[in-house]
C-alpha cells in the first residue's frame, strides 16, 4: 500500500518525439525512455512521413515491446518537426511534457530528476 501511495504522489510525464528516418537512432531514443528508473511516463512517437521501410522498423520494434506506454502516430506525408511536435502535444495525456529528438537520448535518471525539481 505504501508503494501505491508513493506512486500516486509522482508526477506523470508525456515524452513527445518526432522522427523522420533514422530508425536505429529512433529505437535508441525509445530505449533510453524505456530504461528510465521513473515509471510514470508515456512516449508519443510521431513518425513524420518516413518511407514505408523505416515506418515498418519502428512499428515492429514498438509492437515487440508490449508496452502500452509507447504510442506511435503516423503522418502520411512529411509535415516537418514543429507540426509533428504539435501532433504529439495534442495526443499527450499527462500534465508534464518533455521533448526528445530522435537522435538524442535521456540518462536513466532524467525523469526522476525532473520529478524532484518539480516537487522542490
N, C-alpha and C positions, 0 to 999 in steps of 0.2 A: 504494500500500500504506500509506503514512503517513496518508493521509486516512481509510482504513478503521480504522486503529488509533486515531486521534483520535475517530472516531465511536463506537467500541466503549467508550471511556472516558467517554462522555457519559451523563448520567442520562436516563431516559425519563419523560415526563410524560403523565398522563391528565387532560384537562380535562373536567370534568363541568358541563353546563349544562342546567338545567331550563327549559322555556319553555311558556307558555300564551298564545297570541295574539301580537300584535305581530310579524308576520312580517318586516317591514322592519328592525326593531331586531335581531331574531334573526339575520338574514342579515348585518347589520353586525358583530355579535359574532363570528359564524363567520369572517368575512373578517379580523377582527383576529387570529385564530389562524392562519389561512392565511398571513398576512403576517409571521409570526414569522421571525426570522433563524435561530432554533434549530430544527433539523429533526426532533428525536426526540420526537414527540408523537402522541397520538391525541385526538380530541374526541368525546365522547359527548353527543349532544343528546337529552334526554328530553322528548319532546312530551307534555305533561300534559293531555290531554283537550280540546284546541282543537277548534274546528269543522272540518269537512272541507275548507273552502276554505283555511283557514290551514295545515292539515296538508299540503295539496297544494302550496302555495307553497314551504314549507320542503323537502318531499320533492323537488320538481322542482329546486330550487337544488342540493341535495346531489348528486343524480344527475347534474346537468350538470357537476359539478366533476371527476368521475372521480378522486377522491382517496380511497383506501382507509383513510386515517387518520380520515375522518369517518364516524361511525356514528349512526344515528337509531333511537331506541327510542320506540314509541308506547304510551302508556297509553290504554286505550279510554275511560275516564272520568276526570274530574278527581280527582287523588289528593292535591293540594297539594304545595308546593315541597319540603318535607322528605322526603316519600315519593319524589318524583322524584329528588332528590339521592341517596337511598339506592339507588334502582334504578341510577343511573349508577355509584355506587361499586361495586356488585356486578358490574357489567359491565366495570369498568376492568381493564386488563391490565398496566399499568405500576406501577412502585414508588412514584412520587411522584404525588400527586393535587392538582390545583388546581381551584378552583371559579370559575365565571364566570356572572354573571347575564345574562339575555338582553337586558337594556337597558344593558349595560356593554361595555367592550372593553379589551383589553390593548394596551400600547405594543409596538412591533415588537421590543423587546429584553427583554421581560418574562421569558420562559423562559430566555433567555441569562443574565440576572441571577440568576434562581433557581438555575440550574446552578452559577454561580460561587459563590453563597452556600453552597450545599450542600458544595461542594468545600473551601471555606475552613473 
